[in-house]
């Protein structure tokens, strides 16, 4: 889905989304533990990319991680600033973060890439690689599936990704896979998470490897 369509869809339902999913207490304790475990291993600033109403950004800051949140939905950023005034938030795109090269130690993209077309996911991951310092890591949460396909989401259509294909894409962009997680909660769609790291080898530049074929569905 195009960024304007996603922005408009979430803007229209922002109040409903915030009420249902705008607090860390409403999130799975498994997710809280996974994000906390990842954050505890990050050195340097963290970007919460696609932060929504800002709850995960605030969660990271409570763990003494210097985290900043970005989102394309201005209403989410307004709410985040009101709810968590001690945390930094701004309107920005995951394809153009607006930050210097190698300026972050970690990027959290927790269900923020689910609406992006496959090529736009690749663009965002390439942008994350640019802003991550050597040894920096990304943690991605997304819907798991046997095939890359699109489905009807409550807000706007979203994608399921096979974990193997997401790992292949990350590796093609210069990341090393650190860990994979998968589970299916009762009554919920299958969930996946991947932690990947930019190598700390001097002179190794992200990107440039063979990329997987992402044009296997008509988005």
VEXZA-677553 format. One line per field, with one value per residue (C-alpha): residue number from 1; chain; x, y, z. Coordinates in steps of 0.1 Angstrom, whole numbers. Layout:
# residues N
kemar	(NUM_...)
bavex	(A_...)
c1	(X_...)
c2	(Y_...)
c3	(Z_...)
***
This chain:
# residues 219
kemar	(1_2_3_4_5_6_7_8_9_10_11_12_13_14_15_16_17_18_19_20_21_22_23_24_25_26_27_28_29_30_31_32_33_34_35_36_37_38_39_40_41_42_43_44_45_46_47_48_49_50_51_52_53_54_55_56_57_58_59_60_61_62_63_64_65_66_67_68_69_70_71_72_73_74_75_76_77_78_79_80_81_82_83_84_85_86_87_88_89_90_91_92_93_94_95_96_97_98_99_100_101_102_103_104_105_106_107_108_109_110_111_112_113_114_115_116_117_118_119_120_121_122_123_124_125_126_127_128_129_130_131_132_133_134_135_136_137_138_139_140_141_142_143_144_145_146_147_148_149_150_151_152_153_154_155_156_157_158_159_160_161_162_163_164_165_166_167_168_169_170_171_172_173_174_175_176_177_178_179_180_181_182_183_184_185_186_187_188_189_190_191_192_193_194_195_196_197_198_199_200_201_202_203_204_205_206_207_208_209_210_211_212_213_214_215_216_217_218_219)
bavex	(A_A_A_A_A_A_A_A_A_A_A_A_A_A_A_A_A_A_A_A_A_A_A_A_A_A_A_A_A_A_A_A_A_A_A_A_A_A_A_A_A_A_A_A_A_A_A_A_A_A_A_A_A_A_A_A_A_A_A_A_A_A_A_A_A_A_A_A_A_A_A_A_A_A_A_A_A_A_A_A_A_A_A_A_A_A_A_A_A_A_A_A_A_A_A_A_A_A_A_A_A_A_A_A_A_A_A_A_A_A_A_A_A_A_A_A_A_A_A_A_A_A_A_A_A_A_A_A_A_A_A_A_A_A_A_A_A_A_A_A_A_A_A_A_A_A_A_A_A_A_A_A_A_A_A_A_A_A_A_A_A_A_A_A_A_A_A_A_A_A_A_A_A_A_A_A_A_A_A_A_A_A_A_A_A_A_A_A_A_A_A_A_A_A_A_A_A_A_A_A_A_A_A_A_A_A_A_A_A_A_A_A_A_A_A_A_A_A_A)
c1	(0_12_23_-4_-31_-17_-14_-49_-64_-47_-55_-92_-91_-64_-87_-99_-64_-50_-79_-73_-36_-20_-5_23_0_-23_6_16_40_60_64_74_100_113_117_133_158_168_170_192_218_217_246_236_204_174_149_113_104_66_61_23_10_45_40_70_93_83_89_124_131_119_146_171_175_177_148_132_99_89_57_39_6_7_-22_-1_28_6_-8_27_40_10_12_50_63_98_103_113_88_86_68_90_90_108_121_136_143_161_192_229_247_256_238_218_226_193_160_127_102_74_46_53_63_32_13_43_46_76_98_91_100_133_138_130_155_181_175_178_211_223_215_228_264_285_273_239_208_172_143_113_79_55_28_42_30_39_38_43_7_-17_-48_-76_-64_-87_-73_-59_-45_-14_12_22_59_76_104_129_121_124_158_169_160_178_209_208_210_241_225_235_206_209_176_142_110_76_44_6_-15_-51_-74_-45_-26_9_35_72_102_136_167_195_227_249_284_311_337_356_349_319_291_254_235_248_242_216_181_152_124_97_74_55_22_2_-1)
c2	(0_35_57_83_56_41_75_85_51_54_91_83_56_70_75_39_25_44_32_-4_-6_26_12_-12_-28_-39_-57_-93_-99_-121_-90_-68_-94_-98_-61_-55_-83_-68_-32_-43_-54_-22_3_39_56_37_47_34_34_37_44_49_65_62_35_13_44_53_17_18_51_37_10_39_35_68_62_85_77_86_80_93_99_134_125_96_120_146_120_106_140_147_112_110_146_135_114_127_122_136_130_112_83_50_54_87_89_123_113_110_79_55_77_50_18_1_4_-11_-18_-35_-42_-9_-25_-47_-24_-16_-31_-55_-31_-4_-28_-33_5_10_-18_-2_32_15_0_35_50_21_22_-9_-36_-19_-40_-40_-59_-64_-77_-89_-113_-148_-168_-197_-173_-136_-124_-96_-99_-77_-59_-41_-7_-12_-42_-58_-84_-118_-127_-161_-157_-172_-146_-118_-132_-135_-99_-87_-107_-93_-58_-66_-77_-107_-126_-129_-146_-156_-161_-173_-181_-183_-170_-183_-164_-144_-145_-162_-138_-135_-115_-112_-96_-87_-68_-47_-63_-45_-56_-25_-18_-40_-19_-28_-37_-48_-86_-105_-95_-120_-117_-97_-93_-125_-109_-82_-55)
c3	(0_-7_22_17_17_49_65_56_68_102_105_100_127_150_180_178_173_203_225_216_211_224_256_263_289_261_243_247_276_252_229_258_269_234_228_262_256_223_236_265_240_219_222_213_203_191_164_168_131_126_163_161_193_209_235_225_223_258_269_255_273_305_301_300_262_244_219_193_175_140_121_90_108_124_148_162_167_184_208_215_224_247_264_267_268_279_247_213_184_148_116_91_67_71_36_45_82_81_100_94_84_112_138_156_174_169_149_161_134_153_129_112_78_75_51_29_-5_-8_-26_-1_27_10_7_44_54_32_49_83_73_63_97_117_130_124_149_151_150_138_154_130_140_113_102_94_64_41_12_6_2_10_33_46_77_101_90_55_36_51_41_54_49_51_76_52_25_50_62_26_19_50_41_6_21_42_75_95_110_148_158_146_166_156_175_170_199_202_179_163_131_131_144_135_147_133_148_124_127_105_105_123_98_85_49_45_30_34_2_-31_-28_-49_-39_-37_-62_-44_-74_-68_-60_-75_-49)
***
